[in-house]
Amino acid sequence: MEKWTRRKFFLATLAGGVAASTKGLLGAAPGRKSTFAADALQQARTGGQGARPLIVSAANGIHHLDAGMAVLKGGGDTLDAVLAVVTKVEDDPNDDSVGYGGLPNEDGVVQLDACVMHGPTGRCGAVGAIEKIKNPSLVAKMMMEKTNHIFIVGAGAEKFAVDEGFQTMNLLTDRSRLAWLAWKAYTTENWRPGLDSPEWKEKMAELLDTSERMAWRGHIEDVVMHPRTGTINCVAVDAKGDISGTTTTSGLSWKISGRVGDSPIIGAGLFVDNEVGAAGSTGRGEENIKISGGHTIVEMMRQGKSPTDACLEALHRVARNYKAFPDRLKLFHLQFYAINKDGQYGAGSLWGMHPDGRRVQYAVHDGTQARLLPTTPLFDRKGGDY
Ligand code: ASP
């Protein structure tokens, strides 16, 4: 019970803080008075002008952007470049927000979502709630190339992948399975030791302290207290100005079976227009779907906004949806990433910091080296200065 009390306190504290930080902002243009936002905006505006080829991703792509850049520098296709990045994250069992090792749904089943858009041909493909296939981004590409459809979900998506030669496998790692069991123990009495158990008194602490689970204690506590969002979005423009993108995810952890977020939705989790640019997202998909974030950002860039300002405009629309409950904004995260045809780039986030205090970042490779940059936040997490 002690942990629940702490959680309630944690949420109540957040709610109080955010009400102050968002006061007065929701009707105004985004981010003008934040010193941090202004600095980051300046950096985004001056740091990323006209680099081609260019590849941008969520922060979890940082170790793989070299692979994507190698494709671009070798004259390869932009879609192959972004897939070279994200498939490595899908394959990584330690990334618990994407592909193999992704945190499962409430039934303990890993269901993955992904989409691709190929700018030069204006084509796209998507899969939702696919099980047992670790590279949904490649299934999305296959969907684009081999069918007259765009979006396939669930059992049909798995069958399509198997028919096309993809191997099935168990995507649930021990790490993710134990996190799921811990989440169940937190959320329902039935998955804790019973009233007649000698262990009953300690409940969750006992569960986490057994030697088998000790190694993951920190990780498990974290994912239970902060249900994971993650995902990787990756967008690229080559030397000629051709653009592609992909977004792939295991979605919101502990989701209802069959729930599909924004990641595979063309126009929300990703949008590419070869004449303009590309944009994608990570974070709470439900909020992005409501504003068609990817498409909104590309349209803003078409009208002349910089990638960063276009991302902030989309975030402002998300925030505006909470005008009646501004305190609730602090309960989720949302990030947008954007590039334009000239090789300018930027990223915006609802908040400047993760709940653990880490700065929200994104990854950029402009042909020289891959590096992490801070996103430009709509709200400074400390609040109060808007
Ligand atoms: N956007 C993803 C979704 O809502 C999750 C995430 O990025 O964390 O499914």
Boltz pocket constraint, residues with backbone or C-beta under 6 A from the ligand:
constraints:
  - pocket:
      binder: B
      contacts: [[A, 97], [A, 228], [A, 229], [A, 230], [A, 231], [A, 249], [A, 250], [A, 251], [A, 252], [A, 260], [A, 261], [A, 262], [A, 263], [A, 281], [A, 282], [A, 283], [A, 284], [A, 285], [A, 286]]
      max_distance: 6.0
